[in-house]
Amino acid sequence: MSEQLEHMTRRETILNRHKKFCGIWLASDGRYKTKVPTADGGKKLIAKSTQENLENFIVEHYKKLEKKPKKPCMRSVYPEWIDYKSKETSYANACNLQSRWKRYFENSTIVDVPFEKLTTGAIKKWCVDVIAEMHLTDRQFKDLKSIMNMIFDYAVSFDIIQINLSRQVRGFSEKNFKQEISKPDNEIVYFEDAQNSLLQKALNMYLKTRNTAYLAICINFTLGLRVGELVALRTSHIKADGTITICQEETKTYHKDADGKIHRDGYEIVDHTKTLSGNRRLPLTPKAKKYIKMVQEHNKSLELEDEDFLFLNNKTGKRMHDCSVNTALRRLNGGTRNNTCAGNHTPNGNHSIRKTVISKLHDSMQFSDDTIKTFAGHKDISTTQKCYIHQVSDINNYATQFAKVLDS
């Protein structure tokens, strides 16, 4: 009975894995059909008179594939590569790579094809098929391709293969990709009316709930911080000259299970920011000082203290995490993740606040590019210009300036 139970469990595991690869259907000729993977990475159509016969064939087919001695392929190299990336970069980056692998490769055919049997043509055909089947945008395909490139690089570096064929696969037509719809600027940054409305809502919600996450949102409209930097602010970071030092951030922590998979398990404060250029000193505006004072008075009134962090959880007294600020901001924007609030599309997430602040500094024409780059904590001004600067007002509000320049 133990052997029968093991056989039944094994059979169910194989059939469940196959369903992710390809389903089983009843064709118009009355036969049950499916497609099974072949040794060269393709698919073969199989038809049987009954579903039981087809399932028996599927189980035996996979068992035969498993008995064959495996030559190096992407799937066999992946565990070593992801372990290497977790040590070379970080568990956070490896977790991101792991998610992309699971989405694009885990149930694909090409990862089981031996490296020696792959050709640039076969790789490109597979890529084109995946782009069409998954309706990938250009950006999503670049995420997929980067995984393949890096695994091939790893295989080359350990003499598993001699040539990185993946990097030779290029020349995809723009027509292959799903077109990304660009958002209008008022869905990326807060225009003045939207910002004023959000700030008023935040203050009202703070008065109602006494949750200082709403004051953190108000403060960040003067500092433009990453959310991890925002929740890591301390009283000791505030200097006597009216500035505040940005030198720490909250990061997520991870652990690796017995199967080598990486999982998130908490948070920690680290003594650096996202980039080497991220450590910086910013001026506190009168509004920023006002909001900070409100936070400090609130903490004192409830006798909240966790080292000298500014933003604390009212119930636990412990330091607030980034999810608290993000949740508060979603509530202000309508309570959902899809940016829709009473039929209106609005910016969403702390990054929109950060982009708003940086864009307003640029729009004011009061600061040099270098000053704005330093304020943002970027290494290169091109990052600021390409990703963070947007129009911060309706085009009609620039009518006078257009007339002055174009009608002169």
Secondary structure by P-SEA (a helix, b strand, c coil): caaaaaaaaaaaaaaaaaaaabbbbbcccccccccccccccbbbbbbcccaaaaaaaaaaaaaaaaacccccccccaaaaaaaaaaaaccaaaaaaaaaaaaaccccccccccccccccaaaaaaaaaaaaaaacccaaaaaaaaaaaaaaaaaaaaaccccccccccccccccccccbbbbbccccccccaaaaaaaaaaaaaaaaacccaaaaaaaaaaaccccaaaaaacccccccccccccccbbbbbbbccccccbbbbcccccccccccccccbbbbbcaaaaaaaaaaaaaaaaacccccccccccccccccccaaaaaaaaaaaaccccccccccbbbbbcaaaaaaaaaaaaaaaccccaaaaaaaaccccaaaaaccccccccccccaaaaaaacccc
